[in-house]
Amino acid sequence: MVDWDAVEKLRSKGWDWDRIAADPKVGFHAEEAAGEPGRALRALYYQRRSKGQRRPSKSENGSGKATETDQKEPWSLARIGYILVPVAAIWFVAAYLYPSPVGTYFPAIPWIGLILAVTGFVLAFGLLRTDERWSKVMRTSVIGGIVIGLILVGGLTLVAEINGCPTLPPISGSEPQGWEKANTAAWTSGGTPVFFFLGSEACPYCSASSWAMWKALAAFGPVTGITLFHSNPNDNPPSVPEVVLASASVQSQYVSFSVLEGTDDSTITIPPASSCVQQAYTSAYDTGGSIPFVVINGQYVHVGTLVDPTALTSYSPQQVQGQVLNASGPAWDAISPATYMMEAYLVKANGGQPANIADNTNVAPLLAQIT
């Protein structure tokens, strides 16, 4: 069987076809009817290659001697795939292991994963269209793809770090009531833990959850800048009462409030991140784009509704507010578990303070469950 890699190597040295055919490393044995071995090997060489896929090399004249007229190796789909797949694979792995800074602007799931799938298809399709599947050119293409991938990851990391993006690893474990934990550095502002909320006024799940967030924050200090309204009346469920938190602020030594909430009640909108830290947490831990999305102290994460919106649809915003302030009633019964849970996470972030909340009989058992 002919060793075509050996043939390519000898051709690159300028050997003529007769000399290549005679080399034992090539392993070519011409049939007697084929005529001169050099001419037979040359014919077989070009027969096995598709039109337009010749390597950059010297060509041959009528006597089989090398000249300088061969065509250059074209860019086949397989060769392109061999470059793109390593680029996408390195990018995906790095962004998955380090959602920030590597995956801040393009998260591993789903975007880079989709890119990897597409490049894999290009490579597979290209290999079906060629016999040249692992030649020197293909191996060089893979090496080039690895280098490009490393440069891409390094460049994205540098840009993110210059913009102040934190280093965020994947989620490390589960916590009570559907929360998750990430082993990250604390996200603080002015020395106090940050409570970050991403949502939309039109979203019924955000609307229902807003009451628990408002009540939990109010336990640590006065909350100002709120208004009462409802979610999109055409959504399901419709017109869920809510506390609009888009312009809210908290006066507290225990918590800083950071919010991105769209204020169009007719369609779900999300304002752009105002900092790379907000963008990093959203890209790292809300890969599906679900709302509400809540992060406490940069370490405790919740994706999805905190309160069942159907429990509130029979009430007006003022009625729900009254039940929350009085801590009684069916609406409060639906809201209170998430409220006490968030109070427990905030106490945990503050090292067990303030004591009056930590010792609350509704909070203390939950606090003991948090790692």
PyMOL commands that set and color helices and strands:
alter all, ss='L'
color gray80, all
select helices_A, chain A and resi 4-12+17-22+32-34+37-47+77-97+108-128+136-162+176-178+204-218+276-285+309-311+317-326+330-349+355-358+364-367
alter helices_A, ss='H'
color red, helices_A
select strands_A, chain A and resi 59-60+66-67+173-174+180-181+188-189+192-200+223-224+227-230+241-244+249-250+256-262+293-296+300-303
alter strands_A, ss='S'
color yellow, strands_A
deselect
rebuild
show_as cartoon
